[in-house]
Amino acid sequence: MTYDLYIGDRVFSSWSLRGWLMFEKFGIPVRTHLVGLYSGTMAADLAALAPARLVPAMRTPQGVPVGESLAIAETLAEDHPHLWPSDPAQRATARWLCAEMTSSFRALRNDCPMQLMRCYQGFTPSDAVLADLDRIETLWSHARGLSGSTDGWLFGDYSLADVFYTPVAARIVGYGLPVSEQALRYCFKLLSDPAVTAWRREGLKVSYSPEPYRLDLPSGEWPCE
């Protein structure tokens, strides 16, 4: 029962990271296919999964194409229910957090594209980005209040909620965004996870000229290895 997963460039594709973690962190067998997100071959590379047109996209072992990260998550959870918290209230809340993540935080997405190469210094977030960060911290605190988890994963055990917020953590760390100490510890926990560091190392094998999303700011080394 092996799935096929189509992903984009590891260093820059936040949605691809989410898709891959769903399989990697829960031990679900998968064949990974790289799509040319920046080389102009994306449409051709995804033709076999039509009408899917974005990454990640999945083909089930039965041959059914599935697009959109949340749909992939729910499809996998039908056969692998441990992807969500076992407690009903926590499971409902985890779904809420993932759904809000997929539909919200546009300022954070637009102003701080995910990049796993460096930590920028001196980036000034807009008021809209600060509002997104405040909302994210509110959701994380709500999850912890419900689960009783203080400094670990949001719902005690690793779940899809942690998967969906890993690229958010990369944005917070990569642009030096202001968050609480608890939130920053959680970001470092997400990004220091062995699966994420392995993803980043693989991504850094690719060079880009020009580099997408590069800012004219000083930067430091990536801290989460």
N, C-alpha and C positions, 0 to 999 in steps of 0.2 A: 504494500500500500504506500507507494511513493508519489509525492506530489511534484509538480514542476512549478518553480517560482522564477519570475522574470523581474530583475532589478536593474537599477541604473548605477551611476558612478558612486562608489562607496563613500568618498570623502564629502560629497555635496548633496546626495539624495537622501533627505530625511525620511521620506516615505518608504524608500527601499530598505533603510535600516530597520524601520518598524516591521516591515514584512518579513525580513530575514530573521529577526529576533523571535518572531512567533514560532518559527520552526526550531531554531538553534537552542533557545532556552528551554524548550519543552520536549526536546528529543524526538521531533516528528520527522520522519524520513523525507528528504527533499532533494531534487536536482535543481541547481541554481544556474540560471542563464543570464548573461550580462547583455543589457540593451544599450545601444549607443545613444545615450542621452545628449551628449555634446558633439557627437560625430555626424549627426544628420541621418542616422540609420534607424531611428527609433520606430517609425511607422512600419518599416519592413520587418524589423526584428519582432514586432508584436503582431504581425499579420496572422500568425497561427492561432492567436487568442482573440481574434475579432469577435465582438466589437470592442473589446478592451483596448484602450488607447493610451493609458498611463501606467507608470510603475508605482508600486508593485502590482503585478497581475499573476494569477495562479491558475494552474490546471489541476483539477482533482484527479485522483487515480482512476476515476470513471470517465475522464476526458472532458469534464465540464469546465469551461473558462469562467473565472471569477475576477472581476476588477474591484477596485476600491478597498482600502485597508480595513475598514470596519466590516465590510461584507466578508472579506477573507477571514478576519478574526472570528466572526460568528459562525462561519462555515466550519472552520477548524474546531471550534468549541463544541459543535454537535457531536463529534466523535472523540473529542479530547476535553471533557468538561473541566478538567483541572486548570485550564487556562484562566478561568474566572475564579474568584474567591468562592469557597463552599458555602459560607454563610449567606442567606438570601438578601439581607439588608446590605451587606458589603458588596455582594455581587451586583445588585441594582445600582449601587453608588459607583462601582467601578465602571459599569456600562455608561453611566452618566458622564463620568470624567473623560472617558474615551470619546464619547459622542461630542462633548463640548470642545475637546481638543481638535477634533477633525473640522469643526465648523467655525471656530473662533480664533482669536489672537492674531488677527490679520496684520496689525502693526508690527508685532514681533516677527512674524514670518517675512514681511516685506523689508523691514529695516535691518534685520539680522539673519540673513540666510545661513542655514547650517553649513559650517565648514569645520573639518576636523584637523586642520593643519597647524593652527597657531592660536594664541590668546592675544587679542588686540588690547592695547593699552590706550586710554584716553578717549574711548568711544563715549559719546554723549547721547543717551537714549531720549527719545521724544516723550512728551507727556502721554501719548497714546501707548507707547511701549511700556512705560511705567504703570499705566492702568492695566495692561495685559498681565504684567508681572504680579500686580496686587491680586488680580483675579485668580491667577494660577496658585499663588500662596494660599488664598482662601479655600480653594478646592483641595489642595494638599492637606491643609489643616483639618478640614471637614472629614476627609478620609481617615486621617490619623485619630481624630476624636472618636470615630465610629469603630475603628479596628483596635485601638489601644496601642498601636505601633508608634513608638516615639522617634526612633532614628533609623529604623530598618526600611524595608519595602513598605509601600503605602498601606497595604492590607495584611501585613505580617509576612505571609509567603509571597514570593514573586508572582505577579499576575500580569494580565494584559494591560492593566493601568500603568505599570512600570514600563512596559514595552512602549506604549504610546507617548510617554513623557520623556523618554531617553533623548530624542532630538531637541526637545525643549531645554533639557539640561545642557546639551552641547551649545546651544545658543547662549545660555546664561554664562557659561564658563568661557566660551570662545570670544565673547564681546565684553567680558568683565561687568556684567549687569548687576545692579544692586538688588540683593535679596537678603533675607534673614540668614543668620548662621545655620539654623536648622535646615532651611531650604538649600543652602549651599552644600551642606554635608550630604544631603540626599543627592544633589547633582553629582558630586564626586563619587558617591557610591554607584550610581548608575553608570557613569563613564569609566570607572575603574573595573567594572565587571569584566572577567576574562573574555566573554563573548564580544563585548564592545571593543576592547583593546585589540582583539584578533581581527575584527572587521576593519578597524582603523589601519592597522599595519598592512593589511592586504590593499587597502585603498591607496596608501602612500607609495605603492609600487608604480603608480601611474603618474606621469608628469603632464602638466598642462601649460600651454602657451597660446594665448594669455590665460592666466589663472582666473577662473570664474569668481566673481564677488570680491576680488582683492580690494582692500582699502588702503589708502595712503596714511597709515597710522603705524606707530611703533608697535612691536609685538614681542611676546615672550614664548617660551616653549610650552607645548601642550602638557598640562600637569598630571594627566590621568593615565598613567601606565603602570 
